[in-house]
């Protein structure tokens, strides 16, 4: 393989590489600045964890100006969130991902799943995950597009008091799970552990807390006076900066697609009212929100701001062999391209 290092690089060296190869571009650095010392401290603690909970794979040869890196952290009991794919050579991007997937195959968790957020404009990622979703099908994968927004921590006036919030518990678990499955599909619900009794991810949080970190979740349904679910929020809480876009502290808003837009606007108003209070003691100074693109303007009307579009892909480990084969074929294509390029340069 590529000879990559598992959880072996110092955080300061890693961040210098991120900076050098423009992964931490200026806009992202400015947004992270107030959290920077905390993020570095959290990453130092995370690197002490077993790789099954936090994995950082790096290939760094400064004498040859070569760098590649990918990381992942356990987001639910049965899934990793893959992130921060960085490389200054297309060949090394594919090699380090192959190494990464081979490591994941060693994890003993049955049907371990992978989650990843990527921007659709990133051609390599978009082509790869679109292909895998087509190969795996809905029984083993899920692909969804989100608008990723930032919402300010500010009080908001509550419009409709007839809508009420109800946190997920043992008695309402089945109906909330059915709602999420209706809107996102069975596979998504499975990846999010919604079929388990550990709604808050308390067992996973125990693993994180051994190393001074945290990972919890709160799921809240919003209902009308006839007990109909108008929407659900999945509120993620974790040590800040495990993901540089703060996805570890994001809230996913799932609205009832069968309801008229004016009803959903009232439900969203109620959600933002409660979320502002929920995040008031958080380390982050904005609420990172994930929502279907068709509802983006509703959030912006309440003071939110759109940051980017994300595609979200998740699959189980039955897809790993197909993923590896895809990367092997990609490597062949890269090598052939480089050979042609070299021949052309000789001619010129």
C-alpha positions as CSV (number, residue, x, y, z in Angstrom):
1,X,0.0,0.0,0.0
2,X,1.0,3.6,0.3
3,X,2.8,3.3,3.7
4,X,0.5,5.6,5.5
5,X,0.6,6.4,9.2
6,X,-2.3,5.5,11.5
7,X,-3.0,8.1,14.2
8,X,0.7,8.9,14.3
9,X,1.1,12.5,13.2
10,X,1.3,15.4,15.7
11,X,-1.7,17.7,15.6
12,X,0.5,20.8,15.0
13,X,2.2,19.0,12.0
14,X,-1.2,17.9,10.6
15,X,-2.6,21.4,10.7
16,X,0.5,22.8,9.1
17,X,0.0,20.4,6.2
18,X,-3.7,21.3,6.0
19,X,-2.6,24.9,5.8
20,X,0.1,24.3,3.3
21,X,-2.1,22.3,0.9
22,X,-4.9,24.8,1.2
23,X,-7.4,22.5,2.9
24,X,-7.8,25.2,5.6
25,X,-8.6,28.0,3.2
26,X,-8.9,31.5,4.5
27,X,-12.7,31.6,4.8
28,X,-12.8,28.4,6.8
29,X,-9.9,29.5,9.0
30,X,-11.7,32.7,9.8
31,X,-14.9,30.9,10.8
32,X,-12.9,28.5,13.0
33,X,-10.6,31.0,14.6
34,X,-12.5,31.4,17.8
35,X,-12.5,27.6,18.2
36,X,-9.0,26.9,17.0
37,X,-7.3,26.2,20.3
38,X,-10.2,24.0,21.4
39,X,-10.2,22.1,18.1
40,X,-6.5,21.3,18.3
41,X,-6.9,20.1,21.9
42,X,-9.8,17.9,20.9
43,X,-7.9,16.4,18.0
44,X,-5.0,15.6,20.3
45,X,-7.3,13.7,22.6
46,X,-9.1,12.0,19.7
47,X,-5.8,10.7,18.4
48,X,-5.3,8.8,21.7
49,X,-8.5,6.9,21.0
50,X,-8.6,3.4,19.4
51,X,-8.7,3.8,15.6
52,X,-12.1,2.1,15.6
53,X,-13.5,5.3,17.2
54,X,-11.2,7.9,15.6
55,X,-9.0,7.2,12.6
56,X,-6.5,9.6,10.9
57,X,-4.5,8.2,8.1
58,X,-1.7,10.3,6.7
59,X,1.0,10.0,4.1
60,X,3.6,12.7,4.4
61,X,6.8,13.0,2.5
62,X,7.9,16.6,2.8
63,X,11.2,16.0,1.0
64,X,9.2,15.0,-2.1
65,X,6.3,17.5,-1.5
66,X,3.8,14.6,-1.2
67,X,0.9,14.6,1.3
68,X,-2.4,12.7,1.6
69,X,-4.7,12.4,4.5
70,X,-8.2,11.1,5.3
71,X,-9.9,10.8,8.7
72,X,-13.1,9.3,10.2
73,X,-14.8,9.3,13.6
74,X,-17.5,7.0,14.9
75,X,-20.8,9.0,14.5
76,X,-23.2,6.2,15.6
77,X,-22.7,2.8,17.1
78,X,-22.7,1.3,13.6
79,X,-21.2,4.0,11.4
80,X,-18.1,6.1,10.7
81,X,-18.2,9.6,9.3
82,X,-15.4,9.9,6.7
83,X,-14.0,13.4,6.1
84,X,-11.1,15.6,5.3
85,X,-9.8,13.9,2.2
86,X,-6.7,15.9,1.3
87,X,-4.0,15.2,-1.2
88,X,-1.7,17.1,-3.6
89,X,-1.5,14.2,-6.0
90,X,-4.5,12.5,-7.6
91,X,-2.8,9.1,-7.4
92,X,-2.3,9.4,-3.6
93,X,-5.9,10.4,-3.1
94,X,-7.0,7.0,-4.4
95,X,-4.2,5.1,-2.7
96,X,-4.9,6.5,0.7
97,X,-8.6,5.8,0.3
98,X,-7.8,2.2,-0.6
99,X,-5.6,1.8,2.5
100,X,-8.4,3.4,4.6
101,X,-11.0,0.9,3.3
102,X,-8.7,-2.0,3.9
103,X,-8.4,-0.9,7.5
104,X,-12.2,-0.6,7.9
105,X,-12.6,-4.2,6.7
106,X,-10.7,-5.2,9.9
107,X,-13.4,-3.6,12.2
108,X,-15.4,-6.3,13.8
109,X,-18.7,-4.4,14.0
110,X,-21.2,-6.3,11.9
111,X,-22.4,-4.4,8.8
112,X,-20.4,-1.4,9.7
113,X,-21.6,1.6,7.8
114,X,-19.9,4.6,6.3
115,X,-21.2,8.2,6.1
116,X,-19.7,11.0,4.1
117,X,-20.6,14.6,3.2
118,X,-19.2,16.1,0.1
119,X,-19.8,19.0,-2.2
120,X,-21.4,17.9,-5.5
121,X,-19.0,20.2,-7.5
122,X,-16.1,18.0,-6.3
123,X,-16.0,15.8,-9.5
124,X,-14.0,12.9,-8.0
125,X,-16.2,12.4,-5.0
126,X,-19.4,13.0,-6.9
127,X,-18.6,10.5,-9.6
128,X,-17.4,7.9,-7.1
129,X,-20.3,8.1,-4.7
130,X,-23.0,8.3,-7.4
131,X,-21.5,5.1,-8.9
132,X,-21.5,3.3,-5.5
133,X,-25.1,4.3,-4.8
134,X,-26.1,2.9,-8.1
135,X,-24.2,-0.3,-7.5
136,X,-25.4,-0.8,-3.9
137,X,-29.0,0.1,-4.3
138,X,-31.4,1.3,-1.5
139,X,-31.0,-1.8,0.6
140,X,-27.3,-1.0,1.2
141,X,-26.9,2.7,0.6
142,X,-28.5,6.1,0.7
143,X,-27.8,9.3,-1.2
144,X,-29.4,12.7,-0.3
145,X,-28.8,16.4,-1.1
146,X,-28.8,19.0,1.7
147,X,-28.5,22.7,2.0
148,X,-26.0,23.4,4.8
149,X,-26.9,26.7,6.6
150,X,-25.7,28.7,9.6
151,X,-28.4,30.0,11.9
152,X,-27.5,32.7,14.6
153,X,-27.9,32.1,18.3
154,X,-30.6,34.6,18.8
155,X,-34.1,34.6,20.4
156,X,-37.0,34.1,18.0
157,X,-40.6,34.9,18.5
158,X,-42.8,31.8,18.6
159,X,-45.7,32.1,16.1
160,X,-47.9,29.1,16.8
161,X,-48.3,27.8,20.3
162,X,-50.4,24.9,19.2
163,X,-47.3,23.1,17.9
164,X,-45.5,21.3,20.6
165,X,-42.1,19.5,20.9
166,X,-41.8,16.0,22.1
167,X,-38.4,14.3,22.7
168,X,-38.0,10.8,21.4
169,X,-38.6,8.2,24.1
170,X,-39.6,4.6,24.5
171,X,-43.3,5.3,24.0
172,X,-43.1,7.4,20.8
173,X,-40.0,5.7,19.3
174,X,-42.0,3.7,16.8
175,X,-43.9,6.6,15.3
176,X,-40.9,8.8,15.1
177,X,-38.8,6.1,13.5
178,X,-41.7,5.5,11.0
179,X,-41.7,9.2,10.1
180,X,-38.0,9.4,9.5
181,X,-38.1,6.2,7.4
182,X,-40.9,7.7,5.4
183,X,-38.8,10.8,4.6
184,X,-35.3,9.4,4.4
185,X,-35.7,5.6,3.8
186,X,-35.1,2.5,5.9
187,X,-31.3,2.4,5.3
188,X,-30.9,5.9,6.6
189,X,-32.9,5.1,9.8
190,X,-30.7,2.0,10.3
191,X,-27.4,3.9,9.9
192,X,-28.7,6.5,12.5
193,X,-29.4,3.7,15.1
194,X,-33.0,4.7,15.2
195,X,-33.9,1.0,15.6
196,X,-31.9,0.7,18.8
197,X,-32.9,1.7,22.4
198,X,-29.9,4.1,22.7
199,X,-31.5,7.2,21.2
200,X,-29.0,9.6,22.8
201,X,-25.9,7.5,21.8
202,X,-25.0,7.2,25.5
203,X,-22.9,4.1,25.0
204,X,-20.9,5.8,22.3
205,X,-20.5,8.8,24.6
206,X,-19.0,6.6,27.2
207,X,-16.3,5.6,24.8
208,X,-15.5,9.2,23.9
209,X,-15.6,10.4,27.6
210,X,-12.7,8.0,28.5
211,X,-10.6,10.4,26.4
212,X,-12.0,13.7,27.6
213,X,-14.4,14.0,24.6
214,X,-18.2,13.7,24.1
215,X,-20.7,12.5,21.4
216,X,-24.4,12.6,22.1
217,X,-27.6,13.2,20.2
218,X,-31.2,14.4,20.9
219,X,-34.1,13.7,18.7
220,X,-37.2,15.9,18.9
221,X,-40.5,15.6,17.1
222,X,-42.8,18.6,16.5
223,X,-46.5,17.8,16.5
224,X,-49.8,19.7,15.8
225,X,-52.8,19.5,18.1
226,X,-54.0,16.3,16.4
227,X,-50.7,14.6,17.2
228,X,-49.5,14.6,13.6
229,X,-45.7,14.8,13.2
230,X,-44.8,18.0,11.2
231,X,-41.1,17.5,11.5
232,X,-38.2,16.1,13.4
233,X,-34.8,17.5,14.5
234,X,-31.8,15.3,15.0
235,X,-29.6,17.4,17.2
236,X,-26.0,16.3,17.2
237,X,-23.7,17.3,20.1
238,X,-20.0,16.5,20.2
239,X,-16.6,18.0,21.1
240,X,-16.2,20.9,18.8
241,X,-14.2,20.6,15.6
242,X,-14.1,16.9,15.0
243,X,-15.3,18.0,11.6
244,X,-14.0,21.4,10.5
245,X,-17.5,22.4,9.2
246,X,-18.8,21.6,12.7
247,X,-21.0,18.8,11.3
248,X,-20.5,17.0,14.6
249,X,-22.6,19.7,16.2
250,X,-25.1,20.1,13.4
251,X,-28.9,19.7,13.5
252,X,-30.7,17.9,10.7
253,X,-34.2,19.2,10.1
254,X,-36.6,16.7,8.6
255,X,-39.9,18.3,7.6
256,X,-43.1,16.4,6.6
257,X,-43.2,16.5,2.8
258,X,-47.0,15.8,2.8
259,X,-47.8,19.1,4.7
260,X,-48.4,22.4,3.0
261,X,-45.6,24.9,3.0
262,X,-47.3,27.4,5.4
263,X,-47.7,24.5,8.0
264,X,-44.0,23.6,7.6
265,X,-43.1,27.3,8.1
266,X,-44.9,27.3,11.4
267,X,-43.2,24.0,12.4
268,X,-39.8,25.4,11.4
269,X,-40.4,28.6,13.5
270,X,-41.0,26.3,16.5
271,X,-37.9,24.3,15.8
272,X,-35.7,27.4,15.5
273,X,-37.2,28.7,18.7
274,X,-36.2,25.6,20.6
275,X,-32.9,25.2,18.9
276,X,-31.8,28.6,19.9
277,X,-32.2,27.6,23.5
278,X,-30.7,24.2,22.9
279,X,-27.4,25.6,21.6
280,X,-27.1,28.6,24.0
281,X,-24.6,26.7,26.2
282,X,-22.8,25.1,23.2
283,X,-19.2,25.8,22.3
284,X,-20.3,26.9,18.8
285,X,-21.5,30.4,18.1
286,X,-23.9,29.5,15.3
287,X,-26.2,26.6,14.7
288,X,-25.1,24.4,11.7
289,X,-28.3,23.2,10.0
290,X,-28.9,20.5,7.4
291,X,-32.2,20.7,5.5
292,X,-33.7,19.8,2.2
293,X,-32.9,22.5,-0.4
294,X,-36.5,23.3,-1.1
295,X,-36.8,24.6,2.5
296,X,-33.6,26.6,2.5
297,X,-35.3,29.9,1.9
298,X,-37.7,29.4,4.9
299,X,-34.6,29.2,7.2
300,X,-33.0,32.3,5.5
301,X,-36.2,34.2,6.1
302,X,-35.7,33.8,9.8
303,X,-32.1,35.0,9.7
304,X,-30.2,32.0,8.5
305,X,-27.5,32.1,5.8
306,X,-26.7,29.4,3.3
307,X,-23.1,28.2,3.4
308,X,-23.0,25.4,0.7
309,X,-24.7,22.4,-0.8
310,X,-23.8,19.0,0.5
311,X,-24.4,15.5,-0.9
312,X,-24.7,12.9,1.8
313,X,-23.8,9.3,1.0
314,X,-23.9,6.3,3.3
315,X,-23.4,2.6,2.7
316,X,-22.8,-0.6,4.6
317,X,-19.6,-2.7,4.5
318,X,-21.1,-5.0,1.8
319,X,-20.1,-2.2,-0.6
320,X,-16.4,-2.0,0.4
321,X,-15.2,-4.5,-2.2
322,X,-16.9,-2.6,-5.0
323,X,-15.5,0.6,-3.6
324,X,-12.0,-0.8,-3.6
325,X,-12.4,-2.1,-7.2
326,X,-13.6,1.4,-8.3
327,X,-10.4,3.0,-6.8
328,X,-8.2,0.4,-8.4
329,X,-9.7,1.2,-11.8
330,X,-9.3,4.9,-11.0
331,X,-5.6,4.3,-10.3
332,X,-5.1,2.6,-13.6
333,X,-6.8,5.6,-15.4
334,X,-4.6,8.0,-13.5
335,X,-1.4,6.1,-14.5
336,X,-2.5,5.9,-18.1
337,X,-3.2,9.6,-18.1
338,X,0.3,10.4,-16.6
339,X,1.9,8.1,-19.2
340,X,0.2,9.9,-22.1
341,X,1.1,13.3,-20.5
342,X,4.7,12.3,-20.2
343,X,4.8,11.1,-23.8
344,X,3.3,14.3,-25.0
345,X,5.8,16.4,-23.1
346,X,8.7,14.4,-24.7
347,X,7.3,15.2,-28.1
348,X,6.9,18.9,-27.4
